[in-house]
Amino acid sequence: MSKVFLIDTDKRPQNPIHPAQARQLLKNGEAAIFRRFPFTLIIKESRPEAPVQPLRIKIDPGAKHTGIAIVNDTTGVVVFAAELQHRGFAIKESLLSRRQLRRSRRNRKTRYRQPPKHEWFRKGNKMPSPKQRREGWLPPSLMSRVHNIDTWVKRLGKYANITAISQELVKFDTQILQNPEIQGKEYQQGTLAGYETRQYLLEKWGRDCAYCGKPGLKLQVEHIHPRAKGGSNRISNLTLSCEACNLKKGTKDLKDFLKKDPDKLKKILIQAKKPMADTAALMPLDLSC
């Protein structure tokens, strides 16, 4: 059970207290609610100063969620625990949706709309080129995670006597996850080494339509997860289908398109390469920036 943060009349952090003790202080009128989350009480009258035990904050970073815990190293008691949800992937999906809407609007017969008058709006929305990137530059999605964690560490430091910080550092070899037998110069060769994209897909999917399985048809490169819904051009998201299946699937999700054929759905999902976006996002980050 998480404890309740306590601060004195000068808003200095005190030793966290048990929820039962917090209820007693509120009932006796000796303290008041200072903040709802994290739940913090403030003492109304000054008390004799007591030694405040040092605490350690521990961070377990993730691609979509980050675990945060405050622990008393002396007693081993967990004072506070929470899960921070990042908005990086949600922001990316919103930007992709906006881009699709703007593209469709250009093809519609609507009234002429002038571009933004402010020049800074057009220039400020563009990603910096490699030459313009300062040292330590991170993509906005990763920088958002760093700022979120940094904000909560500073916020919790106002209500708890945090004197140390620990972070779990993890590294993944994404290539060995896909090919356990990889070694040597194979690390320098990508998935399409020695292939063109279409030729690679023809060999990977058996030169047949991935959906209907009919041989001898003219095949088209098809996105498993539609581009209209945020699908990428990575080789793991590409397959081959005939024109009829491609038009029939359209922008439908693969699970909706093959909901009546679960065996075919399972086969396609197994054949497609497992994405590595989450593992790449878990690489160590420098929180000092």
Helices and strands as residue ranges (DSSP letters): E 5-7, H 19-28, E 31-35, E 40-43, E 55-60, E 65-71, E 78-85, H 88-106, H 119-124, H 140-157, E 162-167, H 174-178, G 184-188, H 197-204, E 219-223, G 227-229, G 235-237, E 238-242, H 243-249, H 254-257, H 262-271, H 277-281
